[in-house]
Amino acid sequence: MLLTLTAFALCFLFTVIDQVCLSIACRHARNADLIISKPDELLNVRELKTWSMISDFARCDSNEKLRDLVTVHDTLFKARIISFILFLLALLYEVSYW
């Protein structure tokens, strides 16, 4: 059970950090004259679209902060996937143990 809770906590923590990173990236992108609406920033369904737009903009623009934030997002996205898989595996282990 401890393993399952730890994996869930990691997944949740990575998600919160990624959301904070998205807010910071949106602020920097808006300061660099990229138009990002608040719903695009705040809705999880549009999160990947927003990151894609910021990534394309960072590639064309010489804003190093945005490029760094996109790199952090890519790493966090992979970590979220891995931690979610670990959560599912730990959950399956717990269920099979009972």
C-alpha positions as CSV (number, residue, x, y, z in Angstrom):
1,M,0.0,0.0,0.0
2,L,2.9,2.3,0.8
3,L,4.3,1.7,-2.7
4,T,1.0,2.6,-4.3
5,L,0.6,5.8,-2.3
6,T,4.2,6.8,-3.1
7,A,3.7,6.3,-6.8
8,F,0.4,8.2,-6.7
9,A,2.0,11.0,-4.8
10,L,4.8,11.2,-7.3
11,C,2.4,11.3,-10.2
12,F,0.4,14.1,-8.5
13,L,3.5,16.1,-7.6
14,F,4.8,15.9,-11.2
15,T,1.4,17.1,-12.4
16,V,1.4,20.1,-10.1
17,I,5.0,21.1,-11.0
18,D,4.1,20.8,-14.7
19,Q,1.1,23.0,-14.2
20,V,3.2,25.6,-12.5
21,C,5.8,25.3,-15.3
22,L,3.0,25.9,-17.8
23,S,1.8,29.0,-16.0
24,I,5.3,30.4,-16.0
25,A,5.8,29.6,-19.7
26,C,2.5,31.2,-20.6
27,R,3.5,34.4,-18.7
28,H,6.9,34.5,-20.6
29,A,5.2,33.8,-23.9
30,R,2.6,36.5,-23.3
31,N,5.4,38.9,-22.5
32,A,7.0,37.9,-25.8
33,D,3.8,38.8,-27.6
34,L,2.4,35.3,-28.1
35,I,-1.4,35.2,-27.7
36,I,-2.5,32.5,-25.3
37,S,-6.0,32.6,-23.9
38,K,-6.7,31.8,-20.2
39,P,-8.8,28.7,-21.1
40,D,-5.9,27.3,-23.1
41,E,-3.7,27.7,-20.1
42,L,-6.0,26.4,-17.4
43,L,-7.9,23.6,-19.1
44,N,-6.2,20.2,-19.0
45,V,-7.7,19.2,-22.3
46,R,-5.9,22.0,-24.0
47,E,-2.6,21.7,-22.1
48,L,-0.8,19.8,-24.9
49,K,-2.0,22.2,-27.5
50,T,-0.7,25.1,-25.4
51,W,2.7,23.4,-24.8
52,S,2.9,22.7,-28.5
53,M,2.2,26.4,-29.3
54,I,4.8,27.5,-26.8
55,S,7.3,25.0,-28.0
56,D,6.9,26.2,-31.6
57,F,7.2,29.8,-30.5
58,A,10.3,29.1,-28.4
59,R,12.0,27.3,-31.3
60,C,11.5,30.4,-33.5
61,D,12.1,33.0,-30.8
62,S,15.5,33.5,-29.1
63,N,13.9,33.3,-25.7
64,E,16.1,30.9,-23.7
65,K,13.7,30.8,-20.7
66,L,10.9,29.4,-22.9
67,R,13.2,26.8,-24.3
68,D,14.3,25.8,-20.9
69,L,10.7,25.6,-19.7
70,V,9.8,23.4,-22.7
71,T,12.7,21.1,-21.9
72,V,11.5,20.9,-18.3
73,H,8.0,20.1,-19.5
74,D,9.2,17.3,-21.7
75,T,11.1,15.8,-18.8
76,L,8.1,16.2,-16.4
77,F,5.8,14.7,-19.0
78,K,8.0,11.6,-19.3
79,A,8.2,11.4,-15.5
80,R,4.4,11.6,-15.2
81,I,4.0,8.7,-17.6
82,I,6.5,6.6,-15.8
83,S,5.1,7.4,-12.4
84,F,1.6,6.6,-13.6
85,I,2.7,3.3,-14.9
86,L,4.4,2.6,-11.6
87,F,1.2,3.5,-9.8
88,L,-0.8,1.1,-12.0
89,L,1.8,-1.7,-11.4
90,A,1.8,-1.1,-7.7
91,L,-2.0,-1.1,-7.7
92,L,-2.0,-4.4,-9.6
93,Y,0.5,-5.8,-7.1
94,E,-1.7,-4.7,-4.2
95,V,-4.8,-6.2,-5.7
96,S,-3.1,-9.5,-6.6
97,Y,-1.6,-9.7,-3.0
98,W,-5.1,-9.6,-1.5
